[in-house]
Amino acid sequence: MPTVLVIDDNSQVCTALEVLLQLHDFEVQLAGSPDEGLAVLDEHDIDLVIQDMNFTADTTSGEEGVALFNAIREIEPDMPVILLTAWTDLATAVDLVRAGAADYLGKPWDDRKLVTTVRNLTELGRSRREASATQRARQRQRSALRDRYDLRGIVFASESMERLVSTACQVARADVPILITGPNGAGKERIAEIVQVNSSVREGPFITVNCGALPQDLIEAELFGAEAGAYTGANKAREGRFEAADGGTLFLDEIGNLPLGGQMKLLRVLETGQFERLGSTRTRQVKVRVVSATNADLPAMIREGRFREDLYYRLNLIELSLPPLAERIEDVEPLAEHFVAGRARLDDSAFAAMRAHLWPGNIRELKNAVERAVLLCRDGRISADDLGLPRPAPATRRSVAVPVVERDTIEEALQRHDGVISAAAAELGLSRQALYRRMEKLGIEADSAR
C-alpha cells in the first residue's frame, strides 16, 4: 500500500486529506511542521509528499514551502512532491514545479483530481525509484568489474555489453578456445584483448592475424611458417604465427575466410598443439591460446561445405556474441563522448541524431562520424548537422515492440478510468512505464483526458 506524507500546520487540512486518502487505499503519515515532516521522511518509507507552502501565521510568501521542498529534494531527489497552495503563493508553486515539483493543487482542492494525481504519481515515483535503484546497482557492478579485471579502457553502458564483458573476463583464465561473433566494426578485437590480458598467458605474446586480408595461397605459410623454397619467393625459412604466439594468445580474425586446407591443419593444432611448416616434415610443438572471430554465419557455411563442422565445434567451446550497436543504443552516447575526448561539446540535437541512427557500420562508423564532426564543428559545439548522418526512412526506423496506440485511444482509455494510469495501461495492453512514455511523446497529460 503506497504511503503519503502530508505536511501542513492546519490540523483540519491534515485530517481531511487523511480520511480522503485512506478511503482510496493509501496509508497516510501526518506532520504539522517542516521539521516534523523531515523527521517522518527519514524514519518511514514514503512514496509521495503533500506539503503546504506556509507554516507561520499571517505568512503568505511561500518561502517556508520553498525551503521545505529543497530539504526534501536533498534527502530524496526522486520523491514526488505535490504543493498545496493558496492564490497568494501560486507563482512560487509554479516556479517549484519548474524546479522539479510533481504538481500543485489549490485550496480548496478537487477530491477526485487529488486522488487521481496521487495515484498516478505514486505509481510513477515507485517506477522511477526502482529504475534508479537498478541503475545504481548496475553502476556498482560495472565499477566492481573494472576494479577486478583489466578492461582495456572499453566503454559501455548497456546491460548486454556488461554481460558480455563479464563473461569474457570470467572465461579468460580457462585454457580453452573462444569464438567471438558479431558484425564488422562492433569491437571484436577489443574483446579478444580483454580475454588475453586477463588470461593465465597475459605475459606472453598477443599475435593477431586477419585471415580475410591474407592471400589464399599464403594463409598456411602465415599461420604455420614455411621452409626455404616451399613456394616461389620463399628464399629463407620463416616462422609462422603459431610459433610467434607460443606461450601466448593467437587471435584469428575473420576465421570464416580460412580455406579448407588451412582449417584441417588448424584443427590438428587445436587438438594436439602440433604442426609442420609448409615444405617441412618436421613436427613442431607449441602451446597457444586461440581466440577467433568472425562476422560470417559459420553454421550456414558448414551446410554449404565451406567450413568444417568439427573445427567449428572445436573453436566454439566458448562463444561470445557481440551485439551490433543498434541493439545497444545505450552505448552510443558514452562512446561518442569518449571519441570526442573533450575537444568539443555534443549538443542535444547531436545526441538525438545519434539515437535515431541505426549505425550499420557499428562503433567504427560512430568513431568516424565523431572525428569528422570535431573537425567541421564551429565554436566547439557539435550539432546534428556536423555529424552528417542520413535521416532514416520511416520503414527503416527501429521498431518498438508495443501496440500502436493513437492519441484518441489513449485519451478515451484515460477518461474511462478517471485518469488512472495503471488501469488505462492494463486496458491498452501496455506497462505503466510504456504508457507514460507514449503519453510524454504525444504530449498527453492525465488531467487533459478528463
Buried (B, 14 or more C-beta within 10 A) or exposed (E): EBBBBBBBBBEEBBBBBBEBBEEEEBBBBBBBBBEEBBEBBEEEEBBBBBBBBBBEEEBEEBBBBBEBBEBBBEEBEBBBBBBBBBEEBBEBBBEBBEEBBBBBBEEEBEBEBBBBBBBBBBBBBBBBBEEEEEEEEBEEEBEEBEEEBBBBEBBBBBEBBBEBBBBBBEBBEBEEBBBBBBBBBBBBBBBBBBBBBBBEBBEBBBBBBBBBEBEEEBBBBBBBBBBEEBEEEBEEBBEBBBBBBBEBBBBBBBBBBBEEEBBBBBBBBBEEBEBBBBBBEEEBEBEBBBBBBBBBEBEEBBEEEBBBEEBBEBBBEBEBEBBBBBEBBBBBBEBBBBBBEEEBEBBEBBBEBBEBBBBEBBBBBBBEBBEBBBEBBEEEEBBBEBBEBEEEEEEEEEEEEBEEBEEEBBBBBBEEBBBBBBBBBBBBEBBBBBBBBBBEEEEBEBEEBE
